[in-house]
Amino acid sequence: MKHLKTVAFILVTFSPWSFAWTHLSGNTYGWKQQKLTIHVNTNNCTLPDHEMYAVIDKAIAAWNGIPSTHLELVRSSTPATDGEPQLRAGTATQVPLVVCSTHLMDYAQDPNAILAFMPVSRIDNEGYINFSGLVINAEVGTAAEISTLSQSEVELVIGHELGHVLGLGHSGDPDALMYFQLNKKFLLLTQDDIDGITHLYPRNEFAQGAFGCASIHRPKTTVPSEGLLVLSLLAIFILFCGRIIFSTAPLREFEE
Ligand SMILES: [Zn+2]
């Protein structure tokens, strides 16, 4: 019976469903750039530009600011001139590129179920991603068109898809942003998401110039043993010299 329990435990522990974060593909490192600019083309989008930028900025902020990574995402301050045609043709130079599409069936995606997706990812000879993008559903009248959903739902989906653009696959952790089903209400990274992005974009301590610079900060107050020594020396000083320095009484020896 005890053996049965052990076997059951091992099966659960090493079940294929117990995996955590994964790579987008087998040998992908992520993007080579430490500072990656996200380009956005709002043509065809069914949300106003400022709302589009707001949800994209929220997704960017979610992946930024993790101390264990060197990754820094920024949104381009100017609208992208490359758009959906260039993304589909693989000729866009402003990548990663975010676009809106009114024909998701062109990508063989169900517009009633898919709010956003990553249609393409290319990898260079070194294993770094050098081309990718994100397509958002702007097909009016379909169930998953972005303007029909709440802002937090749109943020959640764009944050998840941005994780794919950065090189992450799906996670087996149901709480993770990169879980294959979006069963959360808000955009929030878990430790599993942080572990995955840290693996792809590890902070380089040498490049930061901080490696080997650790120092020990001792308190400036005197440690007890040193304090005792100082007090002893002070007491001896007062005993032998105090009469001369501090006494106001005249010394008879010198008066007589
Ligand atoms: Zn996904």
Residues whose N, C-alpha, C, O or C-beta is under 5 A from the ligand:
A	BS01	ZN	none
